[in-house]
């Protein structure tokens, strides 16, 4: 799974930046998003909808999601 795919799944998760999630929580949130959204394309669709509805917040949230995905490479290796 690519960094972008993981970031998209994290973006649409219920985790919030204020949660200061651990690596295990990030992994679990990504897995749950992929499951509940119906896979990679479902997460991409949900992300696009969020960008359309809240563009002023979406870029900040995506930067946060990418920073977590990049910050926990070992936990996300599988």
N, C-alpha and C positions, 0 to 999 in steps of 0.2 A: 504494500500500500504506500502511496506517495505521501510526501509531506503535505501537499495541497489537499489531498483527500482526507488526511487526518485532521488538518486544520478546519476544513469544511464541516466535518462531523462534530468537532469540538465547538465550532461556532454555533451550531444549531442545538447544542446540548443545553441542559438547564444550569450548568455551572456558571458562576458569575466571577468576574475578576476579584470581587471583594471576598470570595470564598478562600482565596489563596490555596488552591487545590494541590494535593500531593500528586506524585507521579501515578500512583495506583488509582487515584480518583480520576485523573485525566484519562488513563487507559479505560477505566470502566465507563466513563461518560462517552468516549468515542464509540465503544462497542454498543452501548445502549442506543446512541443516535443512529448508528448504522442499522440496528435491528428495528427500531421504531419507525424510521423513515423509509425503510424498504431498500436499504443498501446505498451504494455510492451515489447513484443517480438521484435517489430520493433526498439525500442530504444536500446535493447540489441544488435541487429544486427548492428545498426549504430555505437554503441560504439566499438564493435569488429572490425569493419572496420577501425575506427579511430586509435585504438591501433595498428593494422597492418600497417597502413600507416605512423603513427608518434609515434612510441613507446617511443622515447626520451621525448616527451611532454605529453604523455597520463597519466603517473603516477602522474605528477604534477597537471594536470587538474582534475584527479579523487580525489586527496587529497583536492583540492579546493572545488569541488562539495560536497564531504562528509562533509567538515567543514561547508558549508552553510546549508546543510540539518540538521545537528546536531545543528547548531546555531539558527535555527528558528523552534523549535519543535511545538510551539503553532500555528504558521501560517500554518504548514503542517499537523496538526492533522486530518483534514477531508479528 
